[in-house]
Amino acid sequence: MSSGAGDQVVVVTHDALAAIADPPRVDEFRLQEYIETFSRIASEKFDGGLFDSTGHVCVTVGDVRKWRTSPPRVH
């Protein structure tokens, strides 16, 4: 992820990848299929200063659940 201040490491957990779509699948193809969604989630966390203990943005299954239940955003 590019933040304007350089690249940022984003960690997508195994559980988040499995929960993003049905049937659950954890592979590079699923990651590429939903990369835009993971990027949006990561950007919101970055903007909110929500980093893990290593200083990285981590997309978790909780983030995916929140994304699924939130109303779509109009830009």
C-alpha positions in Angstrom: 0.0 0.0 0.0 1.4 3.4 -0.9 0.5 6.1 1.7 2.1 9.1 0.1 4.9 8.8 2.7 6.3 5.6 1.2 5.1 2.1 1.0 3.3 0.5 4.0 3.2 -3.2 4.8 -0.3 -4.6 5.0 -0.9 -8.0 6.6 -4.1 -9.9 5.6 -4.7 -12.7 8.0 -5.5 -16.2 6.9 -9.0 -15.9 8.5 -9.7 -12.6 6.8 -8.8 -14.1 3.4 -11.1 -17.1 4.1 -14.0 -15.0 5.3 -14.0 -12.5 2.4 -16.1 -14.7 0.1 -18.0 -18.0 -0.2 -16.8 -20.7 -0.6 -13.9 -19.9 1.8 -10.6 -20.1 -0.1 -7.1 -19.0 1.0 -4.9 -18.5 -2.0 -3.3 -15.9 -4.2 -6.2 -15.9 -6.6 -8.7 -15.0 -3.8 -6.3 -12.3 -2.6 -6.1 -10.8 -6.1 -9.8 -11.1 -6.6 -10.5 -8.9 -3.5 -7.3 -6.8 -3.4 -9.3 -3.6 -3.9 -11.5 -4.4 -0.9 -8.5 -5.3 1.3 -6.9 -2.0 0.1 -9.9 0.0 1.1 -10.0 -1.6 4.5 -6.3 -1.1 5.0 -6.5 2.6 4.0 -9.3 3.2 6.5 -7.2 1.6 9.2 -4.1 3.5 8.2 -6.0 6.8 8.2 -7.3 6.0 11.6 -3.8 5.2 12.9 -4.8 1.6 13.6 -1.6 -0.3 13.5 -0.6 -3.7 15.0 2.2 -4.1 17.6 4.8 -4.2 14.8 3.6 -0.9 13.3 1.8 -2.5 10.3 -1.8 -2.4 9.2 -3.4 -5.8 9.7 -6.7 -6.7 8.0 -8.4 -9.3 10.2 -11.6 -11.4 10.0 -13.2 -8.7 12.2 -12.5 -6.1 9.6 -14.0 -8.3 6.9 -17.1 -8.8 9.0 -17.4 -5.1 9.6 -17.0 -4.5 5.8 -19.7 -7.0 5.0 -22.2 -5.3 7.3 -21.4 -1.7 6.5 -23.5 0.2 4.0 -21.8 0.7 0.6 -20.0 4.0 0.3 -20.7 6.4 -2.5 -17.7 8.4 -3.8 
